[in-house]
Amino acid sequence: MTSSLRYPRLAAAGFLLVVTAVTLAATFGILWLFVPDVALRTLEQCIQFGTRLVGLGQAMVDAVARLL
């Protein structure tokens, strides 16, 4: 049986990414309902991690730009 999708592996990876995101959002929502202080700390830590990740990305772009 042939697939009508042009990139079936990419579609499968995208589907798994969406399922993971929805699961994480649902878990965070339940956490927010029952233990809001823990959810708030978790959100703050996620934001801190994201800002560090962006800083790391910028440092890597700067390093590559210096090499070129």
C-alpha positions in Angstrom: 0.0 0.0 0.0 1.4 3.4 -0.9 1.0 6.5 1.1 -0.4 9.7 -0.3 1.8 11.8 1.9 4.9 13.3 0.4 7.0 12.9 3.5 5.4 10.3 5.8 8.2 10.2 8.3 8.1 14.0 8.7 4.3 13.8 9.2 4.7 11.0 11.8 7.3 13.1 13.7 5.1 16.2 13.6 2.2 14.1 14.9 4.3 12.8 17.8 5.4 16.4 18.5 1.9 17.6 18.6 0.8 14.7 20.9 3.7 15.4 23.2 2.8 19.1 23.4 -0.9 18.5 24.1 0.0 15.9 26.8 2.4 18.4 28.5 -0.2 21.2 28.3 -2.9 18.9 29.8 -0.5 17.8 32.6 0.4 21.4 33.3 -3.3 22.3 33.4 -4.1 19.6 35.9 -1.1 20.7 38.0 -2.3 24.3 37.8 -5.8 23.3 39.1 -4.7 21.2 42.0 -1.3 22.7 43.0 -1.0 26.2 41.6 2.1 27.2 43.6 4.1 24.3 42.2 2.8 25.0 38.7 3.9 28.6 39.1 7.4 27.6 40.1 7.5 25.1 37.2 6.5 27.9 34.8 9.2 30.2 36.2 11.8 27.5 35.8 10.7 26.8 32.2 11.0 30.5 31.4 14.5 30.7 32.9 15.5 27.6 31.0 14.2 29.2 27.8 16.1 32.4 28.3 19.3 30.5 28.9 18.7 28.4 25.8 18.2 31.5 23.7 21.4 33.0 25.2 23.2 29.8 24.3 21.9 29.9 20.8 23.0 33.5 20.4 26.5 32.7 21.7 26.7 29.8 19.2 25.6 32.1 16.3 28.2 34.7 17.4 30.9 32.0 17.6 30.1 30.7 14.1 30.0 34.3 12.7 33.5 34.9 14.1 34.8 31.7 12.4 33.4 32.8 9.1 
